[in-house]
Amino acid sequence: MQKEFEIQGCISVDRDLSLDEFWEIFIEFVETNHWYFGGGINEIIDGYYIKSDGTKGNHVLDNSK
C-alpha cells in the first residue's frame, strides 16, 4: 500500500523562470526520488492566473465563476 500527500500551495520562483522550465525541474525532482505526481499546475503573476494564451485571468482571490 502506498501513501499520498496532497499539496496545496504556491511556490515562489524568479520571474524569468518559465512555467515549462519550472515543470521540468519539479518533475525531475519527483522522478529522481521514485515518486509519482498526479495533478496540474497554474501560472500566477501578480496574483492573477495566466491563461494559456498569456493573458491575465481571474485573480486568485476572485471566487466568481
PDB file of N, CA, C and O in Angstrom:
ATOM      1  N   MET A   1       0.841  -1.183   0.000  1.00  0.00           N
ATOM      2  CA  MET A   1       0.000   0.000   0.000  1.00  0.00           C
ATOM      3  C   MET A   1       0.885   1.244   0.000  1.00  0.00           C
ATOM      4  O   MET A   1       1.862   1.324   0.744  1.00  0.00           O
ATOM      5  N   GLN A   2       0.532   2.203  -0.837  1.00  0.00           N
ATOM      6  CA  GLN A   2       1.273   3.449  -0.903  1.00  0.00           C
ATOM      7  C   GLN A   2       0.596   4.518  -0.072  1.00  0.00           C
ATOM      8  O   GLN A   2      -0.580   4.409   0.275  1.00  0.00           O
ATOM      9  N   LYS A   3       1.341   5.531   0.232  1.00  0.00           N
ATOM     10  CA  LYS A   3       0.840   6.683   0.960  1.00  0.00           C
ATOM     11  C   LYS A   3       0.912   7.883   0.027  1.00  0.00           C
ATOM     12  O   LYS A   3       1.818   7.976  -0.801  1.00  0.00           O
ATOM     13  N   GLU A   4      -0.042   8.802   0.159  1.00  0.00           N
ATOM     14  CA  GLU A   4      -0.060  10.002  -0.678  1.00  0.00           C
ATOM     15  C   GLU A   4      -0.127  11.249   0.183  1.00  0.00           C
ATOM     16  O   GLU A   4      -0.637  11.224   1.303  1.00  0.00           O
ATOM     17  N   PHE A   5       0.399  12.345  -0.359  1.00  0.00           N
ATOM     18  CA  PHE A   5       0.297  13.665   0.241  1.00  0.00           C
ATOM     19  C   PHE A   5      -0.352  14.578  -0.776  1.00  0.00           C
ATOM     20  O   PHE A   5       0.050  14.592  -1.940  1.00  0.00           O
ATOM     21  N   GLU A   6      -1.342  15.338  -0.361  1.00  0.00           N
ATOM     22  CA  GLU A   6      -1.951  16.332  -1.234  1.00  0.00           C
ATOM     23  C   GLU A   6      -1.277  17.660  -0.951  1.00  0.00           C
ATOM     24  O   GLU A   6      -1.203  18.094   0.199  1.00  0.00           O
ATOM     25  N   ILE A   7      -0.788  18.303  -1.993  1.00  0.00           N
ATOM     26  CA  ILE A   7      -0.080  19.573  -1.865  1.00  0.00           C
ATOM     27  C   ILE A   7      -1.037  20.704  -2.200  1.00  0.00           C
ATOM     28  O   ILE A   7      -1.658  20.696  -3.263  1.00  0.00           O
ATOM     29  N   GLN A   8      -1.162  21.669  -1.311  1.00  0.00           N
ATOM     30  CA  GLN A   8      -1.984  22.847  -1.562  1.00  0.00           C
ATOM     31  C   GLN A   8      -1.127  24.061  -1.242  1.00  0.00           C
ATOM     32  O   GLN A   8      -0.813  24.309  -0.078  1.00  0.00           O
ATOM     33  N   GLY A   9      -0.754  24.804  -2.241  1.00  0.00           N
ATOM     34  CA  GLY A   9       0.083  25.966  -2.001  1.00  0.00           C
ATOM     35  C   GLY A   9       0.685  26.486  -3.289  1.00  0.00           C
ATOM     36  O   GLY A   9       0.335  26.055  -4.387  1.00  0.00           O
ATOM     37  N   CYS A  10       1.588  27.414  -3.125  1.00  0.00           N
ATOM     38  CA  CYS A  10       2.286  28.023  -4.255  1.00  0.00           C
ATOM     39  C   CYS A  10       3.784  27.969  -3.996  1.00  0.00           C
ATOM     40  O   CYS A  10       4.226  27.944  -2.848  1.00  0.00           O
ATOM     41  N   ILE A  11       4.541  27.951  -5.049  1.00  0.00           N
ATOM     42  CA  ILE A  11       5.992  28.011  -4.971  1.00  0.00           C
ATOM     43  C   ILE A  11       6.419  29.307  -5.643  1.00  0.00           C
ATOM     44  O   ILE A  11       6.081  29.543  -6.803  1.00  0.00           O
ATOM     45  N   SER A  12       7.155  30.146  -4.931  1.00  0.00           N
ATOM     46  CA  SER A  12       7.649  31.406  -5.499  1.00  0.00           C
ATOM     47  C   SER A  12       8.993  31.155  -6.169  1.00  0.00           C
ATOM     48  O   SER A  12       9.882  30.528  -5.592  1.00  0.00           O
ATOM     49  N   VAL A  13       9.127  31.654  -7.395  1.00  0.00           N
ATOM     50  CA  VAL A  13      10.356  31.477  -8.165  1.00  0.00           C
ATOM     51  C   VAL A  13      10.757  32.816  -8.776  1.00  0.00           C
ATOM     52  O   VAL A  13       9.984  33.774  -8.746  1.00  0.00           O
ATOM     53  N   ASP A  14      11.958  32.878  -9.327  1.00  0.00           N
ATOM     54  CA  ASP A  14      12.382  34.080 -10.046  1.00  0.00           C
ATOM     55  C   ASP A  14      11.433  34.322 -11.211  1.00  0.00           C
ATOM     56  O   ASP A  14      10.971  33.378 -11.852  1.00  0.00           O
ATOM     57  N   ARG A  15      11.149  35.575 -11.478  1.00  0.00           N
ATOM     58  CA  ARG A  15      10.164  35.949 -12.502  1.00  0.00           C
ATOM     59  C   ARG A  15      10.543  35.462 -13.900  1.00  0.00           C
ATOM     60  O   ARG A  15       9.665  35.260 -14.739  1.00  0.00           O
ATOM     61  N   ASP A  16      11.836  35.270 -14.162  1.00  0.00           N
ATOM     62  CA  ASP A  16      12.248  34.871 -15.507  1.00  0.00           C
ATOM     63  C   ASP A  16      12.176  33.355 -15.741  1.00  0.00           C
ATOM     64  O   ASP A  16      12.454  32.898 -16.850  1.00  0.00           O
ATOM     65  N   LEU A  17      11.807  32.567 -14.719  1.00  0.00           N
ATOM     66  CA  LEU A  17      11.656  31.131 -14.892  1.00  0.00           C
ATOM     67  C   LEU A  17      10.291  30.849 -15.527  1.00  0.00           C
ATOM     68  O   LEU A  17       9.253  31.247 -14.998  1.00  0.00           O
ATOM     69  N   SER A  18      10.311  30.164 -16.654  1.00  0.00           N
ATOM     70  CA  SER A  18       9.050  29.882 -17.347  1.00  0.00           C
ATOM     71  C   SER A  18       8.322  28.718 -16.679  1.00  0.00           C
ATOM     72  O   SER A  18       8.905  27.947 -15.918  1.00  0.00           O
ATOM     73  N   LEU A  19       7.040  28.619 -16.987  1.00  0.00           N
ATOM     74  CA  LEU A  19       6.228  27.514 -16.488  1.00  0.00           C
ATOM     75  C   LEU A  19       6.833  26.180 -16.918  1.00  0.00           C
ATOM     76  O   LEU A  19       6.945  25.259 -16.109  1.00  0.00           O
ATOM     77  N   ASP A  20       7.223  26.074 -18.182  1.00  0.00           N
ATOM     78  CA  ASP A  20       7.798  24.830 -18.691  1.00  0.00           C
ATOM     79  C   ASP A  20       9.111  24.487 -17.989  1.00  0.00           C
ATOM     80  O   ASP A  20       9.352  23.323 -17.667  1.00  0.00           O
ATOM     81  N   GLU A  21       9.963  25.486 -17.749  1.00  0.00           N
ATOM     82  CA  GLU A  21      11.222  25.242 -17.043  1.00  0.00           C
ATOM     83  C   GLU A  21      10.966  24.773 -15.615  1.00  0.00           C
ATOM     84  O   GLU A  21      11.595  23.827 -15.141  1.00  0.00           O
ATOM     85  N   PHE A  22      10.031  25.446 -14.929  1.00  0.00           N
ATOM     86  CA  PHE A  22       9.700  25.036 -13.569  1.00  0.00           C
ATOM     87  C   PHE A  22       9.180  23.607 -13.556  1.00  0.00           C
ATOM     88  O   PHE A  22       9.608  22.790 -12.740  1.00  0.00           O
ATOM     89  N   TRP A  23       8.246  23.304 -14.470  1.00  0.00           N
ATOM     90  CA  TRP A  23       7.631  21.985 -14.506  1.00  0.00           C
ATOM     91  C   TRP A  23       8.680  20.898 -14.711  1.00  0.00           C
ATOM     92  O   TRP A  23       8.631  19.852 -14.063  1.00  0.00           O
ATOM     93  N   GLU A  24       9.628  21.144 -15.611  1.00  0.00           N
ATOM     94  CA  GLU A  24      10.700  20.180 -15.885  1.00  0.00           C
ATOM     95  C   GLU A  24      11.535  19.923 -14.623  1.00  0.00           C
ATOM     96  O   GLU A  24      11.839  18.774 -14.304  1.00  0.00           O
ATOM     97  N   ILE A  25      11.900  20.979 -13.917  1.00  0.00           N
ATOM     98  CA  ILE A  25      12.686  20.848 -12.692  1.00  0.00           C
ATOM     99  C   ILE A  25      11.893  20.114 -11.614  1.00  0.00           C
ATOM    100  O   ILE A  25      12.423  19.234 -10.936  1.00  0.00           O
ATOM    101  N   PHE A  26      10.628  20.478 -11.459  1.00  0.00           N
ATOM    102  CA  PHE A  26       9.777  19.868 -10.446  1.00  0.00           C
ATOM    103  C   PHE A  26       9.594  18.374 -10.707  1.00  0.00           C
ATOM    104  O   PHE A  26       9.764  17.559  -9.800  1.00  0.00           O
ATOM    105  N   ILE A  27       9.248  18.016 -11.938  1.00  0.00           N
ATOM    106  CA  ILE A  27       9.022  16.609 -12.273  1.00  0.00           C
ATOM    107  C   ILE A  27      10.320  15.816 -12.157  1.00  0.00           C
ATOM    108  O   ILE A  27      10.298  14.666 -11.720  1.00  0.00           O
ATOM    109  N   GLU A  28      11.435  16.403 -12.535  1.00  0.00           N
ATOM    110  CA  GLU A  28      12.726  15.720 -12.381  1.00  0.00           C
ATOM    111  C   GLU A  28      12.994  15.411 -10.904  1.00  0.00           C
ATOM    112  O   GLU A  28      13.472  14.325 -10.574  1.00  0.00           O
ATOM    113  N   PHE A  29      12.686  16.364 -10.015  1.00  0.00           N
ATOM    114  CA  PHE A  29      12.850  16.146  -8.579  1.00  0.00           C
ATOM    115  C   PHE A  29      11.969  14.987  -8.106  1.00  0.00           C
ATOM    116  O   PHE A  29      12.420  14.117  -7.361  1.00  0.00           O
ATOM    117  N   VAL A  30      10.721  14.988  -8.544  1.00  0.00           N
ATOM    118  CA  VAL A  30       9.787  13.934  -8.145  1.00  0.00           C
ATOM    119  C   VAL A  30      10.291  12.573  -8.643  1.00  0.00           C
ATOM    120  O   VAL A  30      10.353  11.613  -7.875  1.00  0.00           O
ATOM    121  N   GLU A  31      10.644  12.496  -9.909  1.00  0.00           N
ATOM    122  CA  GLU A  31      11.063  11.228 -10.500  1.00  0.00           C
ATOM    123  C   GLU A  31      12.396  10.733  -9.942  1.00  0.00           C
ATOM    124  O   GLU A  31      12.598   9.526  -9.813  1.00  0.00           O
ATOM    125  N   THR A  32      13.310  11.648  -9.610  1.00  0.00           N
ATOM    126  CA  THR A  32      14.595  11.267  -9.021  1.00  0.00           C
ATOM    127  C   THR A  32      14.384  10.534  -7.698  1.00  0.00           C
ATOM    128  O   THR A  32      15.178   9.671  -7.324  1.00  0.00           O
ATOM    129  N   ASN A  33      13.319  10.881  -7.002  1.00  0.00           N
ATOM    130  CA  ASN A  33      13.008  10.243  -5.722  1.00  0.00           C
ATOM    131  C   ASN A  33      12.081   9.037  -5.888  1.00  0.00           C
ATOM    132  O   ASN A  33      11.591   8.483  -4.905  1.00  0.00           O
ATOM    133  N   HIS A  34      11.846   8.636  -7.144  1.00  0.00           N
ATOM    134  CA  HIS A  34      10.993   7.487  -7.470  1.00  0.00           C
ATOM    135  C   HIS A  34       9.562   7.688  -6.958  1.00  0.00           C
ATOM    136  O   HIS A  34       8.915   6.751  -6.491  1.00  0.00           O
ATOM    137  N   TRP A  35       9.093   8.921  -7.057  1.00  0.00           N
ATOM    138  CA  TRP A  35       7.741   9.277  -6.679  1.00  0.00           C
ATOM    139  C   TRP A  35       6.934   9.511  -7.955  1.00  0.00           C
ATOM    140  O   TRP A  35       7.486   9.514  -9.055  1.00  0.00           O
ATOM    141  N   TYR A  36       5.646   9.703  -7.802  1.00  0.00           N
ATOM    142  CA  TYR A  36       4.754   9.988  -8.912  1.00  0.00           C
ATOM    143  C   TYR A  36       3.942  11.222  -8.562  1.00  0.00           C
ATOM    144  O   TYR A  36       3.604  11.444  -7.400  1.00  0.00           O
ATOM    145  N   PHE A  37       3.634  12.016  -9.562  1.00  0.00           N
ATOM    146  CA  PHE A  37       2.824  13.209  -9.350  1.00  0.00           C
ATOM    147  C   PHE A  37       1.601  13.132 -10.237  1.00  0.00           C
ATOM    148  O   PHE A  37       1.707  12.884 -11.438  1.00  0.00           O
ATOM    149  N   GLY A  38       0.455  13.341  -9.649  1.00  0.00           N
ATOM    150  CA  GLY A  38      -0.789  13.417 -10.408  1.00  0.00           C
ATOM    151  C   GLY A  38      -1.455  14.737 -10.072  1.00  0.00           C
ATOM    152  O   GLY A  38      -1.784  14.981  -8.911  1.00  0.00           O
ATOM    153  N   GLY A  39      -1.655  15.561 -11.027  1.00  0.00           N
ATOM    154  CA  GLY A  39      -2.262  16.855 -10.763  1.00  0.00           C
ATOM    155  C   GLY A  39      -1.940  17.821 -11.872  1.00  0.00           C
ATOM    156  O   GLY A  39      -1.503  17.434 -12.955  1.00  0.00           O
ATOM    157  N   GLY A  40      -2.160  19.057 -11.590  1.00  0.00           N
ATOM    158  CA  GLY A  40      -1.947  20.081 -12.597  1.00  0.00           C
ATOM    159  C   GLY A  40      -1.116  21.218 -12.050  1.00  0.00           C
ATOM    160  O   GLY A  40      -0.587  21.159 -10.940  1.00  0.00           O
ATOM    161  N   ILE A  41      -1.019  22.236 -12.847  1.00  0.00           N
ATOM    162  CA  ILE A  41      -0.212  23.395 -12.496  1.00  0.00           C
ATOM    163  C   ILE A  41      -0.862  24.635 -13.103  1.00  0.00           C
ATOM    164  O   ILE A  41      -1.396  24.587 -14.211  1.00  0.00           O
ATOM    165  N   ASN A  42      -0.813  25.726 -12.382  1.00  0.00           N
ATOM    166  CA  ASN A  42      -1.293  27.013 -12.872  1.00  0.00           C
ATOM    167  C   ASN A  42      -0.196  28.041 -12.686  1.00  0.00           C
ATOM    168  O   ASN A  42       0.517  28.024 -11.683  1.00  0.00           O
ATOM    169  N   GLU A  43      -0.061  28.930 -13.645  1.00  0.00           N
ATOM    170  CA  GLU A  43       0.883  30.038 -13.523  1.00  0.00           C
ATOM    171  C   GLU A  43       0.147  31.235 -12.948  1.00  0.00           C
ATOM    172  O   GLU A  43      -0.960  31.559 -13.378  1.00  0.00           O
ATOM    173  N   ILE A  44       0.769  31.895 -11.968  1.00  0.00           N
ATOM    174  CA  ILE A  44       0.193  33.072 -11.316  1.00  0.00           C
ATOM    175  C   ILE A  44       1.228  34.189 -11.356  1.00  0.00           C
ATOM    176  O   ILE A  44       2.370  33.993 -10.940  1.00  0.00           O
ATOM    177  N   ILE A  45       0.836  35.354 -11.852  1.00  0.00           N
ATOM    178  CA  ILE A  45       1.709  36.525 -11.863  1.00  0.00           C
ATOM    179  C   ILE A  45       0.941  37.679 -11.250  1.00  0.00           C
ATOM    180  O   ILE A  45      -0.168  38.002 -11.676  1.00  0.00           O
ATOM    181  N   ASP A  46       1.542  38.296 -10.243  1.00  0.00           N
ATOM    182  CA  ASP A  46       0.928  39.432  -9.543  1.00  0.00           C
ATOM    183  C   ASP A  46      -0.486  39.115  -9.050  1.00  0.00           C
ATOM    184  O   ASP A  46      -1.357  39.985  -9.051  1.00  0.00           O
ATOM    185  N   GLY A  47      -0.709  37.873  -8.632  1.00  0.00           N
ATOM    186  CA  GLY A  47      -1.996  37.487  -8.075  1.00  0.00           C
ATOM    187  C   GLY A  47      -3.037  37.065  -9.095  1.00  0.00           C
ATOM    188  O   GLY A  47      -4.170  36.770  -8.715  1.00  0.00           O
ATOM    189  N   TYR A  48      -2.694  37.024 -10.386  1.00  0.00           N
ATOM    190  CA  TYR A  48      -3.637  36.649 -11.434  1.00  0.00           C
ATOM    191  C   TYR A  48      -3.201  35.355 -12.108  1.00  0.00           C
ATOM    192  O   TYR A  48      -2.028  35.160 -12.428  1.00  0.00           O
ATOM    193  N   TYR A  49      -4.192  34.463 -12.316  1.00  0.00           N
ATOM    194  CA  TYR A  49      -3.926  33.267 -13.095  1.00  0.00           C
ATOM    195  C   TYR A  49      -3.621  33.686 -14.529  1.00  0.00           C
ATOM    196  O   TYR A  49      -4.276  34.572 -15.077  1.00  0.00           O
ATOM    197  N   ILE A  50      -2.635  33.052 -15.124  1.00  0.00           N
ATOM    198  CA  ILE A  50      -2.268  33.351 -16.511  1.00  0.00           C
ATOM    199  C   ILE A  50      -2.886  32.284 -17.408  1.00  0.00           C
ATOM    200  O   ILE A  50      -2.667  31.088 -17.213  1.00  0.00           O
ATOM    201  N   LYS A  51      -3.655  32.730 -18.383  1.00  0.00           N
ATOM    202  CA  LYS A  51      -4.315  31.822 -19.326  1.00  0.00           C
ATOM    203  C   LYS A  51      -3.293  31.248 -20.297  1.00  0.00           C
ATOM    204  O   LYS A  51      -2.181  31.762 -20.411  1.00  0.00           O
ATOM    205  N   SER A  52      -3.669  30.192 -20.991  1.00  0.00           N
ATOM    206  CA  SER A  52      -2.758  29.536 -21.938  1.00  0.00           C
ATOM    207  C   SER A  52      -2.309  30.467 -23.057  1.00  0.00           C
ATOM    208  O   SER A  52      -1.253  30.249 -23.651  1.00  0.00           O
ATOM    209  N   ASP A  53      -3.103  31.514 -23.360  1.00  0.00           N
ATOM    210  CA  ASP A  53      -2.708  32.470 -24.398  1.00  0.00           C
ATOM    211  C   ASP A  53      -1.817  33.591 -23.862  1.00  0.00           C
ATOM    212  O   ASP A  53      -1.445  34.501 -24.602  1.00  0.00           O
ATOM    213  N   GLY A  54      -1.473  33.521 -22.558  1.00  0.00           N
ATOM    214  CA  GLY A  54      -0.585  34.508 -21.955  1.00  0.00           C
ATOM    215  C   GLY A  54      -1.277  35.705 -21.338  1.00  0.00           C
ATOM    216  O   GLY A  54      -0.612  36.554 -20.743  1.00  0.00           O
ATOM    217  N   THR A  55      -2.594  35.799 -21.461  1.00  0.00           N
ATOM    218  CA  THR A  55      -3.318  36.927 -20.880  1.00  0.00           C
ATOM    219  C   THR A  55      -3.703  36.629 -19.435  1.00  0.00           C
ATOM    220  O   THR A  55      -3.707  35.476 -19.004  1.00  0.00           O
ATOM    221  N   LYS A  56      -4.028  37.698 -18.691  1.00  0.00           N
ATOM    222  CA  LYS A  56      -4.443  37.534 -17.302  1.00  0.00           C
ATOM    223  C   LYS A  56      -5.854  36.977 -17.231  1.00  0.00           C
ATOM    224  O   LYS A  56      -6.736  37.359 -18.000  1.00  0.00           O
ATOM    225  N   GLY A  57      -6.043  36.065 -16.288  1.00  0.00           N
ATOM    226  CA  GLY A  57      -7.375  35.544 -15.999  1.00  0.00           C
ATOM    227  C   GLY A  57      -7.868  36.132 -14.696  1.00  0.00           C
ATOM    228  O   GLY A  57      -7.585  37.288 -14.384  1.00  0.00           O
ATOM    229  N   ASN A  58      -8.596  35.351 -13.943  1.00  0.00           N
ATOM    230  CA  ASN A  58      -9.131  35.791 -12.658  1.00  0.00           C
ATOM    231  C   ASN A  58      -8.023  35.973 -11.619  1.00  0.00           C
ATOM    232  O   ASN A  58      -6.963  35.352 -11.688  1.00  0.00           O
ATOM    233  N   HIS A  59      -8.307  36.835 -10.673  1.00  0.00           N
ATOM    234  CA  HIS A  59      -7.416  36.991  -9.525  1.00  0.00           C
ATOM    235  C   HIS A  59      -7.578  35.768  -8.638  1.00  0.00           C
ATOM    236  O   HIS A  59      -8.667  35.196  -8.570  1.00  0.00           O
ATOM    237  N   VAL A  60      -6.519  35.358  -7.959  1.00  0.00           N
ATOM    238  CA  VAL A  60      -6.581  34.158  -7.135  1.00  0.00           C
ATOM    239  C   VAL A  60      -7.605  34.260  -6.018  1.00  0.00           C
ATOM    240  O   VAL A  60      -8.067  33.235  -5.516  1.00  0.00           O
ATOM    241  N   LEU A  61      -7.971  35.466  -5.618  1.00  0.00           N
ATOM    242  CA  LEU A  61      -8.951  35.660  -4.557  1.00  0.00           C
ATOM    243  C   LEU A  61     -10.359  35.860  -5.093  1.00  0.00           C
ATOM    244  O   LEU A  61     -11.295  36.020  -4.309  1.00  0.00           O
ATOM    245  N   ASP A  62     -10.530  35.854  -6.406  1.00  0.00           N
ATOM    246  CA  ASP A  62     -11.835  36.040  -7.043  1.00  0.00           C
ATOM    247  C   ASP A  62     -12.601  34.726  -7.022  1.00  0.00           C
ATOM    248  O   ASP A  62     -12.195  33.755  -7.661  1.00  0.00           O
ATOM    249  N   ASN A  63     -13.702  34.694  -6.294  1.00  0.00           N
ATOM    250  CA  ASN A  63     -14.489  33.480  -6.176  1.00  0.00           C
ATOM    251  C   ASN A  63     -15.597  33.372  -7.214  1.00  0.00           C
ATOM    252  O   ASN A  63     -16.292  32.357  -7.265  1.00  0.00           O
ATOM    253  N   SER A  64     -15.775  34.396  -8.039  1.00  0.00           N
ATOM    254  CA  SER A  64     -16.847  34.351  -9.049  1.00  0.00           C
ATOM    255  C   SER A  64     -16.462  33.404 -10.172  1.00  0.00           C
ATOM    256  O   SER A  64     -15.282  33.196 -10.454  1.00  0.00           O
ATOM    257  N   LYS A  65     -17.457  32.846 -10.795  1.00  0.00           N
ATOM    258  CA  LYS A  65     -17.208  31.891 -11.889  1.00  0.00           C
ATOM    259  C   LYS A  65     -17.526  32.505 -13.206  1.00  0.00           C
ATOM    260  O   LYS A  65     -17.380  31.855 -14.242  1.00  0.00           O
TER     261      LYS A  65
END
